[in-house]
Amino acid sequence: MQKELVIVLDFGGQANQLIARKIREQSVYCEMLAYDEDVEKIISRNPKAMILAGADLRSNLLNQQLLGLGLPILEVPKIKELSTERLEHFLFSEVGLKGDWDLIGFIQETVADIRAKVGDKQVLCGLSGGVDSAVAAVLVHQAVKDQLVCVYVDNGLMRKGESEEVIKTFRDKLGMNLVYADAQERFLSKLAGVSDPEQKRKIIGTEFIRVFEEEKNKLGEIDYLVQGTVYSDVIESGTKTSQNIKSHHNVGGLPEDMDFKLIEPLRLLFKDEVRKVGEKLGLPPEIVWRQPFPGPGLGVRVLEEVSREKVEILREADAIVREEMKKAGLERSIWQSFAVLLPVKTVGVKNDARTYAYPVIIRAVMSEDAMMADIAKLPYELLELMAKRIVAEVEGVNRVAYDITSKPPGTIEWE
């Protein structure tokens, strides 16, 4: 069924993504296109209205042909000027929309589309342990059942206990066909001597695909690869109106000679919508509400060169952060909380002896979709407890600091 569509023309600015989220919250489907998108393409989508995100009708960047389409247009030069009441009045009173966008319909439509696209072909899905790949896998499984094989690649860069938890959840609880690929040494050897964060991301993305290709050869003829790409991943990797901030392993880091056709069922969903889809698909809460974890894993939380020793240090420190956040009842309300290992050493004192060890940074942020983030104002008592435990229990760490940088100007991840 053709759903009502609102086109959001993006004139630049990360905050513009919030306009799209506000529209979706009104049960209206919208898509964001660059301000200079081809007019014929816009017409072919049969939109009911347009919203100018970051501009008004006087903007020199606005294609004047759009004004001749006869579509209702809402100008939003600054997002803070767009109230919920104004948006509702535009969508439902001025445009006359019904609000026919809902996630049950999305699931049904997506399952049907995947089934039609795949036919009787075989599908491979890479599970990372995160909510995005989990929801993508279950969604595709609903469409093609036993034609789907899930591959979990242990790259040596996962959080403490994560590999065991993934196997237990997807193989034992959900009954999905799961292949465990132990590639720890392979990834760590490829990352040896590499300090540039973009290069690390691309190496990790490339190796993921290579492992999948090898598993494909073991499994027989497989044509499709499922990835848990979400809308913010696409934006973070750069568009015409946003500078490339960092390559995402699902988007900009893919090898050009990749031997798969991609299925990205969540590509147009925001993170909160992905979680809601996961709940509707019956995923357990510990998966649905798992905090976002970057595709490159701890590889981009160990700053500069990655080694097994550094990963082990960070893994233990990060486990303490997650454990204490859970004990404090903050695990679900905080968007992300984790540890970062710096590539320098500092002088300290432990057991009346001089130490020369790594500092760890604790990072905790509040966000709705990862496009923007505020620092989480954690209680000093909690920060002090985490710091004391990390220094006392993690060999190789003698200092802990808390990152109080919002996004922008910083990004959530340090690399």
KEKE-3310 file (N, C-alpha, C; in steps of 0.2 Angstrom, whole numbers, plus 5000, padded with zeros to 4 digits):
npx = (5004:5003:5011:5008:5020:5032:5044:5059:5070:5086:5097:5109:5117:5118:5108:5096:5092:5084:5072:5066:5064:5055:5044:5042:5037:5025:5018:5019:5027:5043:5056:5073:5081:5095:5096:5098:5093:5087:5074:5064:5066:5061:5047:5044:5042:5031:5027:5018:5020:5033:5047:5058:5073:5083:5083:5074:5061:5067:5080:5095:5099:5089:5080:5070:5061:5055:5045:5035:5028:5017:5015:5012:5023:5034:5044:5058:5070:5078:5079:5075:5065:5054:5040:5031:5017:5016:5021:5012:5000:5004:5006:4993:4982:4985:4991:4983:4986:4984:4992:4998:5009:5017:5025:5022:5016:5028:5036:5029:5029:5042:5047:5039:5045:5059:5057:5052:5063:5074:5069:5072:5085:5100:5105:5116:5120:5129:5132:5134:5132:5126:5111:5106:5111:5106:5091:5090:5094:5084:5072:5075:5075:5062:5057:5064:5067:5075:5083:5092:5108:5117:5132:5143:5157:5171:5181:5191:5189:5178:5167:5168:5163:5154:5154:5151:5138:5131:5131:5123:5111:5106:5108:5104:5092:5084:5085:5091:5101:5117:5134:5150:5164:5180:5191:5201:5215:5218:5212:5219:5232:5231:5229:5240:5253:5245:5239:5231:5214:5204:5209:5210:5196:5193:5201:5195:5182:5184:5190:5180:5171:5179:5180:5166:5165:5173:5166:5155:5160:5162:5149:5142:5132:5129:5120:5117:5120:5116:5115:5116:5114:5109:5099:5107:5120:5122:5121:5132:5142:5143:5135:5129:5126:5132:5148:5160:5161:5166:5171:5159:5158:5148:5145:5155:5166:5166:5173:5177:5177:5167:5159:5145:5127:5119:5108:5099:5089:5086:5089:5083:5078:5077:5087:5079:5067:5072:5074:5060:5055:5062:5057:5044:5046:5049:5062:5073:5074:5087:5094:5087:5088:5102:5116:5122:5135:5151:5154:5168:5171:5181:5192:5191:5191:5202:5214:5224:5237:5232:5234:5235:5237:5233:5219:5215:5217:5208:5196:5193:5192:5181:5171:5170:5165:5152:5146:5145:5137:5125:5122:5119:5107:5106:5109:5099:5094:5104:5112:5125:5138:5155:5172:5188:5204:5219:5233:5245:5256:5256:5263:5261:5256:5256:5254:5264:5274:5281:5272:5270:5259:5244:5231:5213:5199:5182:5167:5151:5135:5120:5107:5096:5097:5110:5114:5116:5123:5123:5133:5132:5127:5134:5133:5145:5149:5147:5156:5168:5168:5169:5182:5190:5189:5193:5207:5212:5209:5212:5226:5239:5233:5233:5226:5211:5199:5185:5176:5169:5163:5152:5142:5139:5154:5163:5164:5154:5161:5179:5187)
npy = (4994:5011:5023:5038:5052:5063:5074:5079:5092:5093:5106:5106:5103:5094:5094:5094:5081:5079:5084:5075:5065:5070:5071:5057:5053:5058:5048:5049:5045:5050:5055:5060:5071:5078:5095:5099:5089:5079:5086:5078:5066:5068:5071:5058:5051:5055:5064:5071:5083:5095:5099:5112:5110:5119:5131:5144:5150:5160:5156:5155:5143:5135:5126:5133:5127:5118:5125:5126:5114:5113:5109:5108:5118:5118:5130:5128:5136:5136:5123:5124:5133:5125:5120:5106:5108:5117:5109:5098:5105:5109:5096:5089:5098:5108:5100:5089:5075:5058:5051:5037:5029:5016:5005:4991:4990:4993:4982:4971:4975:4976:4963:4956:4963:4958:4945:4944:4949:4941:4928:4911:4911:4910:4917:4927:4933:4945:4945:4956:4957:4968:4979:4983:4974:4962:4965:4966:4954:4945:4951:4948:4934:4931:4933:4924:4912:4897:4899:4908:4911:4915:4923:4925:4934:4933:4945:4948:4960:4962:4966:4961:4945:4945:4937:4925:4927:4931:4919:4911:4918:4919:4906:4896:4902:4908:4900:4901:4898:4898:4902:4901:4911:4911:4924:4931:4932:4935:4948:4956:4955:4961:4974:4978:4989:5000:5016:5026:5031:5031:5022:5010:5008:5005:4994:4984:4984:4978:4966:4960:4957:4949:4938:4934:4931:4919:4911:4910:4902:4890:4887:4885:4891:4907:4922:4934:4947:4952:4967:4978:4992:5008:5023:5034:5029:5030:5044:5048:5044:5053:5065:5074:5086:5085:5085:5072:5063:5052:5036:5023:5006:4999:5006:5017:5010:4998:4985:4988:4978:4969:4953:4951:4954:4967:4967:4979:4981:4990:5002:5015:5018:5026:5024:5023:5018:5006:4999:4998:4990:4979:4975:4972:4961:4952:4950:4948:4958:4961:4961:4970:4982:4984:4994:5005:4999:5001:4996:4992:4989:4987:4991:5004:5011:5008:5019:5024:5013:4996:4982:4966:4966:4979:4979:4969:4976:4987:4980:4974:4986:4992:4983:4985:4998:4996:4987:4994:5004:4997:4992:5004:5007:5014:5010:5008:5021:5029:5034:5029:5021:5019:5014:5021:5019:5027:5032:5034:5035:5038:5044:5036:5031:5016:5004:5010:5011:5017:5019:5017:5019:5016:5029:5029:5034:5038:5038:5044:5047:5056:5054:5054:5049:5047:5057:5070:5073:5075:5077:5065:5068:5061:5055:5060:5051:5039:5040:5041:5028:5020:5024:5020:5007:5003:5007:4999:4986:4983:4978:4988:5001:5017:5029:5038:5047:5058:5061:5076:5081:5087:5082:5090:5098:5087:5069:5055:5042:5041:5039)
npz = (5000:4996:5005:5014:5010:5016:5010:5017:5014:5015:5020:5026:5041:5056:5065:5058:5056:5067:5064:5054:5063:5072:5063:5060:5073:5073:5066:5053:5038:5032:5022:5020:5009:4999:4997:4983:4976:4962:4953:4946:4952:4964:4961:4956:4968:4973:4984:4998:5004:5007:5017:5022:5028:5038:5030:5021:5010:5003:5001:4992:4988:4986:4974:4962:4954:4962:4968:4959:4960:4967:4980:4997:5008:5021:5030:5039:5045:5057:5069:5082:5081:5077:5084:5092:5090:5079:5069:5069:5065:5052:5046:5048:5047:5037:5027:5027:5030:5035:5044:5042:5045:5053:5064:5063:5051:5044:5047:5041:5027:5025:5027:5017:5006:5007:5005:4992:4985:4988:4985:4982:4986:4995:5011:5020:5036:5046:5063:5076:5089:5093:5094:5082:5071:5077:5076:5063:5058:5064:5058:5044:5045:5048:5036:5027:5034:5035:5025:5029:5036:5050:5054:5067:5070:5079:5082:5091:5097:5105:5119:5136:5139:5129:5117:5121:5126:5114:5107:5115:5115:5102:5096:5105:5112:5102:5092:5080:5065:5068:5064:5072:5070:5073:5073:5079:5080:5067:5065:5074:5070:5057:5061:5068:5071:5065:5066:5062:5064:5054:5044:5052:5054:5041:5038:5048:5043:5030:5033:5040:5029:5021:5029:5030:5016:5015:5024:5017:5006:5012:5015:5004:4989:4992:4991:4996:5008:5024:5033:5048:5045:5050:5049:5055:5053:5039:5038:5046:5038:5029:5017:5004:5010:5022:5031:5029:5043:5050:5044:5043:5047:5041:5030:5023:5024:5017:5006:4989:4980:4985:4987:4987:4987:4995:5009:5018:5029:5039:5036:5034:5046:5062:5078:5089:5083:5078:5090:5094:5084:5087:5099:5095:5087:5096:5102:5116:5131:5135:5123:5115:5122:5123:5124:5111:5101:5093:5076:5073:5086:5101:5094:5090:5102:5109:5107:5093:5090:5090:5101:5108:5122:5125:5122:5131:5143:5141:5140:5152:5160:5154:5157:5170:5171:5164:5173:5185:5181:5178:5191:5197:5191:5179:5166:5156:5154:5150:5135:5130:5138:5142:5142:5137:5131:5132:5122:5129:5143:5161:5176:5192:5208:5217:5230:5237:5228:5213:5198:5180:5169:5159:5156:5158:5150:5155:5147:5145:5138:5134:5123:5108:5095:5091:5083:5089:5105:5123:5138:5151:5166:5178:5195:5207:5216:5210:5199:5206:5212:5201:5196:5206:5207:5194:5194:5204:5201:5188:5179:5173:5172:5179:5181:5180:5170:5167:5152:5147:5136:5124:5109:5094:5100:5100:5095:5098:5100:5102:5092)
capx = (5000:5007:5010:5009:5027:5034:5051:5063:5075:5092:5101:5115:5117:5116:5102:5091:5089:5079:5065:5064:5062:5049:5039:5040:5034:5018:5015:5020:5033:5047:5063:5078:5085:5099:5093:5099:5091:5084:5067:5061:5066:5056:5041:5042:5041:5024:5026:5012:5022:5040:5049:5064:5077:5089:5082:5067:5059:5072:5087:5098:5101:5082:5078:5064:5056:5051:5039:5030:5025:5010:5015:5013:5030:5035:5050:5061:5077:5081:5075:5072:5059:5049:5036:5027:5011:5016:5022:5006:4996:5006:5005:4987:4977:4987:4992:4978:4988:4981:4996:4998:5016:5018:5031:5019:5016:5035:5038:5025:5031:5049:5047:5037:5050:5064:5055:5052:5070:5078:5067:5075:5092:5103:5107:5121:5120:5134:5130:5139:5130:5122:5104:5105:5112:5101:5085:5090:5094:5077:5068:5076:5073:5055:5055:5067:5068:5081:5088:5097:5113:5120:5139:5146:5164:5174:5187:5195:5188:5172:5166:5169:5158:5149:5154:5147:5131:5128:5130:5118:5105:5104:5108:5100:5086:5080:5085:5093:5107:5123:5141:5154:5170:5185:5196:5204:5222:5218:5211:5224:5238:5230:5229:5247:5256:5241:5237:5226:5207:5200:5212:5208:5189:5192:5204:5191:5176:5187:5191:5173:5168:5183:5178:5160:5166:5176:5161:5151:5163:5161:5142:5139:5130:5125:5120:5115:5123:5112:5119:5111:5114:5103:5100:5112:5126:5122:5123:5139:5147:5144:5131:5131:5126:5136:5154:5161:5164:5170:5168:5155:5160:5143:5144:5161:5172:5166:5178:5174:5176:5163:5156:5138:5122:5117:5101:5099:5082:5084:5093:5079:5075:5081:5089:5073:5063:5075:5072:5053:5054:5065:5052:5038:5048:5050:5068:5073:5076:5094:5097:5084:5091:5109:5119:5126:5143:5153:5156:5175:5172:5186:5197:5191:5191:5210:5217:5230:5239:5229:5237:5231:5238:5229:5212:5213:5216:5202:5190:5192:5190:5175:5167:5168:5160:5145:5144:5143:5131:5119:5120:5116:5100:5107:5111:5094:5093:5110:5113:5131:5143:5160:5179:5192:5211:5223:5239:5250:5257:5257:5266:5257:5259:5252:5257:5270:5279:5280:5269:5270:5254:5239:5225:5207:5193:5175:5163:5144:5132:5113:5106:5090:5098:5117:5116:5119:5123:5125:5136:5128:5129:5134:5135:5152:5151:5148:5162:5174:5168:5172:5189:5194:5189:5198:5214:5214:5208:5214:5233:5241:5230:5234:5223:5205:5196:5179:5175:5163:5162:5146:5142:5146:5160:5166:5159:5153:5167:5185:5190)
capy = (5000:5017:5027:5046:5053:5070:5075:5084:5094:5095:5111:5106:5103:5088:5094:5093:5075:5079:5086:5069:5061:5073:5069:5050:5053:5059:5043:5051:5043:5055:5054:5066:5071:5084:5101:5099:5082:5080:5087:5072:5060:5070:5070:5051:5048:5057:5067:5075:5089:5096:5103:5114:5109:5123:5136:5146:5151:5165:5153:5155:5136:5132:5125:5136:5122:5114:5129:5125:5107:5114:5105:5112:5118:5121:5132:5127:5139:5134:5118:5126:5136:5121:5117:5100:5110:5119:5103:5094:5109:5108:5089:5086:5103:5111:5095:5084:5069:5054:5048:5030:5026:5013:5000:4985:4990:4993:4975:4967:4977:4974:4955:4955:4965:4954:4938:4944:4950:4935:4922:4905:4911:4909:4924:4927:4939:4946:4947:4959:4957:4974:4978:4984:4968:4958:4966:4965:4946:4942:4953:4944:4927:4931:4933:4918:4906:4893:4901:4913:4908:4920:4922:4929:4935:4935:4948:4949:4967:4962:4967:4955:4940:4946:4932:4919:4929:4931:4912:4908:4921:4917:4899:4893:4905:4910:4894:4903:4895:4902:4900:4905:4911:4914:4927:4935:4933:4938:4955:4959:4955:4966:4980:4979:4995:5005:5021:5031:5028:5029:5016:5005:5006:5001:4987:4980:4982:4974:4959:4957:4955:4943:4932:4932:4927:4913:4907:4908:4897:4884:4885:4884:4896:4912:4928:4941:4949:4957:4972:4982:4999:5012:5030:5038:5027:5033:5051:5049:5043:5059:5066:5080:5092:5084:5083:5065:5064:5046:5030:5018:5000:4996:5010:5019:5005:4992:4984:4989:4971:4964:4948:4950:4959:4969:4968:4983:4982:4995:5008:5021:5019:5029:5019:5021:5014:4999:4996:4996:4984:4973:4973:4969:4955:4947:4950:4949:4965:4962:4963:4976:4988:4985:5001:5005:4997:5002:4990:4990:4986:4990:4993:5012:5013:5008:5024:5023:5006:4991:4976:4961:4968:4985:4977:4966:4981:4991:4976:4974:4993:4993:4979:4988:5004:4993:4983:4999:5008:4993:4992:5011:5008:5019:5006:5009:5028:5032:5031:5025:5022:5015:5016:5022:5018:5032:5029:5037:5033:5043:5042:5036:5027:5010:5000:5014:5011:5021:5016:5021:5015:5020:5032:5027:5039:5035:5042:5043:5052:5056:5055:5050:5045:5048:5063:5074:5070:5079:5073:5062:5071:5055:5056:5060:5045:5033:5041:5039:5021:5016:5025:5017:4999:5002:5007:4994:4979:4982:4979:4992:5007:5021:5035:5038:5054:5058:5065:5080:5085:5085:5081:5092:5098:5080:5064:5050:5038:5045:5038)
capz = (5000:4995:5011:5013:5011:5016:5009:5020:5010:5020:5018:5030:5048:5059:5069:5054:5057:5072:5060:5052:5069:5074:5059:5061:5079:5071:5062:5046:5035:5029:5020:5020:5003:4999:4994:4976:4973:4955:4954:4943:4957:4970:4958:4955:4974:4974:4991:4999:5006:5008:5023:5021:5034:5038:5025:5020:5003:5000:5001:4985:4987:4984:4967:4961:4951:4967:4970:4954:4960:4970:4986:5003:5010:5028:5031:5046:5045:5063:5071:5088:5080:5075:5089:5090:5088:5073:5065:5069:5062:5045:5043:5048:5045:5031:5021:5027:5031:5040:5049:5041:5046:5059:5063:5062:5044:5041:5047:5036:5021:5024:5026:5010:5001:5007:5003:4985:4983:4989:4982:4985:4987:5002:5014:5026:5041:5051:5069:5080:5096:5095:5093:5075:5068:5080:5074:5056:5057:5065:5053:5038:5047:5047:5028:5023:5038:5035:5020:5032:5040:5054:5056:5072:5069:5085:5080:5097:5099:5108:5126:5140:5139:5123:5112:5124:5126:5107:5105:5119:5114:5095:5094:5110:5114:5096:5087:5073:5062:5069:5064:5075:5067:5078:5069:5084:5078:5060:5065:5078:5066:5052:5065:5071:5068:5062:5071:5059:5065:5047:5042:5057:5053:5034:5039:5051:5038:5025:5036:5041:5023:5019:5033:5027:5010:5017:5027:5011:5002:5016:5016:4997:4986:4995:4986:5000:5015:5028:5038:5052:5044:5052:5046:5057:5050:5033:5039:5049:5033:5024:5012:5000:5015:5029:5030:5031:5050:5050:5040:5047:5044:5037:5024:5019:5025:5014:5001:4983:4977:4989:4983:4990:4986:5001:5011:5024:5031:5044:5033:5035:5053:5068:5083:5094:5079:5078:5097:5095:5080:5090:5104:5091:5084:5102:5105:5123:5132:5135:5116:5112:5125:5123:5122:5104:5101:5086:5072:5074:5093:5105:5090:5090:5109:5110:5103:5089:5088:5094:5103:5112:5129:5126:5121:5137:5148:5140:5141:5159:5163:5151:5160:5177:5169:5163:5179:5190:5178:5179:5198:5198:5187:5174:5160:5150:5153:5147:5128:5129:5144:5141:5143:5131:5133:5129:5119:5132:5150:5166:5182:5197:5214:5219:5235:5239:5222:5207:5192:5174:5166:5154:5158:5155:5150:5155:5142:5146:5135:5133:5116:5106:5089:5090:5079:5094:5112:5129:5143:5156:5173:5183:5202:5208:5220:5205:5195:5210:5213:5195:5195:5211:5205:5188:5196:5209:5198:5181:5179:5168:5173:5185:5181:5176:5169:5164:5147:5148:5129:5120:5102:5093:5095:5099:5093:5104:5100:5102:5085)
cpx = (5004:5005:5011:5017:5028:5042:5054:5069:5081:5096:5107:5114:5114:5110:5096:5088:5084:5072:5062:5061:5055:5043:5037:5036:5026:5014:5015:5027:5036:5054:5067:5082:5089:5095:5093:5097:5087:5077:5062:5060:5061:5049:5039:5040:5034:5023:5020:5014:5030:5041:5056:5068:5083:5089:5075:5066:5064:5079:5089:5099:5094:5081:5071:5059:5052:5044:5033:5026:5018:5010:5016:5020:5030:5042:5053:5069:5081:5076:5072:5066:5053:5046:5032:5020:5011:5017:5015:5001:4997:5004:4997:4981:4979:4987:4986:4980:4984:4985:4996:5004:5016:5022:5028:5019:5023:5037:5035:5028:5038:5050:5045:5042:5056:5063:5055:5059:5074:5076:5069:5082:5094:5106:5111:5120:5125:5131:5135:5138:5126:5115:5103:5106:5107:5094:5085:5090:5087:5072:5069:5074:5066:5053:5058:5068:5074:5085:5093:5102:5117:5127:5141:5154:5167:5181:5192:5194:5181:5172:5167:5163:5153:5149:5150:5139:5127:5126:5124:5111:5102:5103:5103:5093:5082:5081:5087:5100:5113:5129:5145:5161:5175:5191:5200:5211:5223:5217:5216:5230:5237:5231:5236:5250:5252:5238:5231:5219:5203:5203:5210:5201:5189:5195:5199:5185:5178:5187:5185:5170:5172:5181:5171:5161:5169:5171:5156:5153:5162:5153:5139:5137:5126:5126:5120:5118:5118:5117:5114:5112:5108:5104:5105:5119:5127:5124:5130:5144:5147:5139:5133:5131:5129:5143:5155:5165:5169:5167:5165:5157:5155:5142:5151:5166:5172:5171:5174:5173:5172:5159:5149:5133:5119:5109:5102:5092:5080:5087:5090:5076:5080:5082:5083:5068:5065:5073:5065:5052:5057:5060:5046:5040:5050:5057:5069:5076:5083:5097:5094:5087:5098:5111:5122:5133:5145:5155:5163:5176:5177:5192:5197:5191:5198:5212:5223:5231:5235:5233:5233:5231:5233:5221:5210:5212:5209:5196:5188:5189:5183:5170:5165:5163:5153:5142:5141:5137:5125:5117:5117:5109:5100:5108:5106:5093:5098:5111:5119:5135:5148:5167:5183:5200:5215:5230:5246:5251:5258:5260:5261:5260:5254:5256:5264:5276:5277:5277:5270:5265:5249:5234:5219:5202:5187:5171:5156:5140:5124:5112:5099:5092:5105:5119:5119:5119:5125:5128:5131:5131:5129:5136:5142:5154:5151:5154:5168:5174:5171:5179:5193:5194:5194:5205:5216:5213:5211:5222:5235:5238:5231:5231:5216:5202:5189:5178:5168:5162:5156:5147:5137:5148:5163:5161:5158:5159:5173:5188:5184)
cpy = (5006:5021:5034:5047:5061:5070:5080:5086:5096:5100:5112:5107:5097:5088:5093:5086:5074:5080:5080:5065:5063:5071:5062:5049:5054:5054:5045:5049:5049:5052:5060:5066:5078:5089:5102:5093:5084:5081:5081:5067:5062:5069:5063:5048:5050:5059:5071:5082:5089:5101:5105:5114:5114:5129:5138:5147:5156:5162:5153:5147:5132:5132:5128:5132:5119:5118:5128:5118:5108:5110:5110:5112:5122:5123:5131:5130:5136:5129:5120:5130:5132:5117:5111:5103:5113:5114:5099:5098:5108:5101:5087:5091:5106:5106:5090:5077:5065:5051:5040:5026:5023:5007:4993:4984:4990:4986:4971:4969:4975:4967:4953:4957:4960:4947:4938:4945:4944:4929:4915:4905:4911:4916:4923:4934:4939:4949:4950:4959:4963:4974:4979:4977:4962:4958:4964:4957:4943:4944:4949:4936:4926:4930:4926:4912:4903:4895:4906:4909:4914:4918:4927:4929:4937:4938:4950:4956:4968:4964:4961:4951:4941:4941:4926:4921:4929:4924:4909:4911:4918:4910:4895:4895:4906:4905:4896:4899:4899:4899:4904:4905:4915:4917:4932:4937:4937:4945:4958:4960:4960:4973:4982:4984:5000:5009:5025:5027:5026:5022:5010:5003:5002:4994:4982:4978:4978:4967:4956:4954:4949:4937:4929:4928:4920:4908:4905:4902:4890:4882:4884:4891:4901:4919:4935:4941:4954:4961:4976:4989:5002:5019:5034:5036:5030:5041:5052:5048:5048:5059:5072:5086:5091:5082:5076:5065:5058:5040:5025:5012:4997:5000:5012:5014:4999:4991:4985:4983:4966:4960:4946:4956:4961:4969:4973:4985:4988:5002:5015:5022:5022:5023:5018:5017:5007:4996:4993:4990:4978:4970:4969:4962:4949:4946:4951:4956:4966:4963:4969:4983:4989:4991:5000:5003:4998:4996:4988:4988:4990:4993:5001:5015:5012:5013:5022:5016:5001:4985:4972:4964:4974:4983:4973:4971:4985:4986:4975:4981:4994:4989:4982:4994:5001:4990:4989:5003:5004:4993:4999:5012:5013:5016:5008:5017:5032:5029:5027:5027:5017:5018:5017:5022:5023:5029:5032:5034:5038:5040:5041:5032:5022:5006:5003:5013:5015:5017:5020:5017:5019:5023:5029:5032:5035:5040:5040:5049:5051:5058:5052:5046:5045:5054:5069:5071:5075:5074:5071:5065:5065:5058:5056:5053:5039:5034:5039:5032:5017:5018:5021:5009:4998:5002:5001:4987:4978:4984:4983:4999:5011:5027:5035:5045:5053:5063:5069:5084:5082:5084:5085:5096:5091:5075:5059:5046:5043:5044:5036)
cpz = (5000:5002:5010:5014:5011:5015:5013:5016:5015:5017:5022:5037:5051:5063:5065:5054:5062:5069:5058:5058:5072:5070:5060:5068:5078:5067:5055:5043:5031:5027:5019:5013:5003:4995:4987:4973:4967:4956:4951:4948:4962:4967:4958:4962:4976:4982:4991:5002:5006:5014:5021:5027:5034:5032:5025:5012:4999:4999:4993:4983:4984:4977:4966:4957:4956:4969:4965:4955:4964:4977:4992:5006:5017:5028:5038:5045:5051:5067:5078:5088:5078:5082:5087:5087:5081:5068:5064:5065:5054:5042:5043:5046:5038:5025:5021:5027:5036:5045:5048:5042:5053:5058:5062:5054:5041:5041:5042:5029:5020:5023:5019:5005:5001:5004:4995:4982:4983:4985:4985:4986:4994:5005:5020:5030:5046:5057:5073:5087:5098:5093:5086:5071:5070:5077:5066:5054:5059:5060:5046:5039:5046:5040:5025:5027:5037:5030:5023:5037:5044:5055:5061:5071:5076:5083:5085:5100:5103:5116:5130:5140:5133:5118:5115:5124:5119:5105:5109:5117:5107:5093:5099:5111:5108:5091:5080:5071:5063:5068:5067:5072:5071:5073:5073:5081:5072:5061:5069:5074:5060:5055:5068:5067:5064:5067:5069:5060:5059:5044:5046:5055:5046:5035:5042:5047:5033:5027:5037:5035:5021:5023:5031:5020:5011:5020:5021:5007:5006:5016:5009:4994:4990:4992:4990:5006:5018:5033:5041:5051:5046:5049:5048:5054:5043:5033:5041:5043:5028:5019:5008:5005:5021:5028:5032:5038:5051:5046:5044:5043:5040:5030:5020:5020:5021:5008:4994:4979:4981:4985:4985:4987:4993:5003:5018:5026:5035:5042:5034:5042:5058:5073:5087:5090:5079:5084:5097:5090:5083:5095:5101:5088:5090:5104:5112:5125:5133:5129:5114:5115:5127:5121:5115:5105:5094:5082:5073:5081:5097:5101:5089:5097:5112:5105:5100:5089:5093:5095:5107:5120:5130:5126:5128:5143:5147:5142:5148:5162:5160:5155:5167:5176:5168:5169:5184:5187:5179:5186:5200:5195:5182:5167:5154:5149:5150:5140:5127:5135:5143:5143:5137:5134:5129:5127:5123:5139:5154:5172:5188:5203:5216:5224:5237:5234:5216:5201:5186:5169:5162:5158:5155:5156:5150:5151:5143:5143:5135:5126:5114:5099:5087:5086:5083:5101:5117:5134:5148:5163:5178:5190:5203:5212:5215:5201:5200:5211:5207:5194:5200:5209:5199:5190:5200:5206:5191:5180:5172:5167:5179:5186:5177:5176:5166:5158:5147:5142:5126:5113:5099:5099:5094:5096:5099:5105:5099:5095:5080)
residu = (MET:GLN:LYS:GLU:LEU:VAL:ILE:VAL:LEU:ASP:PHE:GLY:GLY:GLN:ALA:ASN:GLN:LEU:ILE:ALA:ARG:LYS:ILE:ARG:GLU:GLN:SER:VAL:TYR:CYS:GLU:MET:LEU:ALA:TYR:ASP:GLU:ASP:VAL:GLU:LYS:ILE:ILE:SER:ARG:ASN:PRO:LYS:ALA:MET:ILE:LEU:ALA:GLY:ALA:ASP:LEU:ARG:SER:ASN:LEU:LEU:ASN:GLN:GLN:LEU:LEU:GLY:LEU:GLY:LEU:PRO:ILE:LEU:GLU:VAL:PRO:LYS:ILE:LYS:GLU:LEU:SER:THR:GLU:ARG:LEU:GLU:HIS:PHE:LEU:PHE:SER:GLU:VAL:GLY:LEU:LYS:GLY:ASP:TRP:ASP:LEU:ILE:GLY:PHE:ILE:GLN:GLU:THR:VAL:ALA:ASP:ILE:ARG:ALA:LYS:VAL:GLY:ASP:LYS:GLN:VAL:LEU:CYS:GLY:LEU:SER:GLY:GLY:VAL:ASP:SER:ALA:VAL:ALA:ALA:VAL:LEU:VAL:HIS:GLN:ALA:VAL:LYS:ASP:GLN:LEU:VAL:CYS:VAL:TYR:VAL:ASP:ASN:GLY:LEU:MET:ARG:LYS:GLY:GLU:SER:GLU:GLU:VAL:ILE:LYS:THR:PHE:ARG:ASP:LYS:LEU:GLY:MET:ASN:LEU:VAL:TYR:ALA:ASP:ALA:GLN:GLU:ARG:PHE:LEU:SER:LYS:LEU:ALA:GLY:VAL:SER:ASP:PRO:GLU:GLN:LYS:ARG:LYS:ILE:ILE:GLY:THR:GLU:PHE:ILE:ARG:VAL:PHE:GLU:GLU:GLU:LYS:ASN:LYS:LEU:GLY:GLU:ILE:ASP:TYR:LEU:VAL:GLN:GLY:THR:VAL:TYR:SER:ASP:VAL:ILE:GLU:SER:GLY:THR:LYS:THR:SER:GLN:ASN:ILE:LYS:SER:HIS:HIS:ASN:VAL:GLY:GLY:LEU:PRO:GLU:ASP:MET:ASP:PHE:LYS:LEU:ILE:GLU:PRO:LEU:ARG:LEU:LEU:PHE:LYS:ASP:GLU:VAL:ARG:LYS:VAL:GLY:GLU:LYS:LEU:GLY:LEU:PRO:PRO:GLU:ILE:VAL:TRP:ARG:GLN:PRO:PHE:PRO:GLY:PRO:GLY:LEU:GLY:VAL:ARG:VAL:LEU:GLU:GLU:VAL:SER:ARG:GLU:LYS:VAL:GLU:ILE:LEU:ARG:GLU:ALA:ASP:ALA:ILE:VAL:ARG:GLU:GLU:MET:LYS:LYS:ALA:GLY:LEU:GLU:ARG:SER:ILE:TRP:GLN:SER:PHE:ALA:VAL:LEU:LEU:PRO:VAL:LYS:THR:VAL:GLY:VAL:LYS:ASN:ASP:ALA:ARG:THR:TYR:ALA:TYR:PRO:VAL:ILE:ILE:ARG:ALA:VAL:MET:SER:GLU:ASP:ALA:MET:MET:ALA:ASP:ILE:ALA:LYS:LEU:PRO:TYR:GLU:LEU:LEU:GLU:LEU:MET:ALA:LYS:ARG:ILE:VAL:ALA:GLU:VAL:GLU:GLY:VAL:ASN:ARG:VAL:ALA:TYR:ASP:ILE:THR:SER:LYS:PRO:PRO:GLY:THR:ILE:GLU:TRP:GLU)
# end
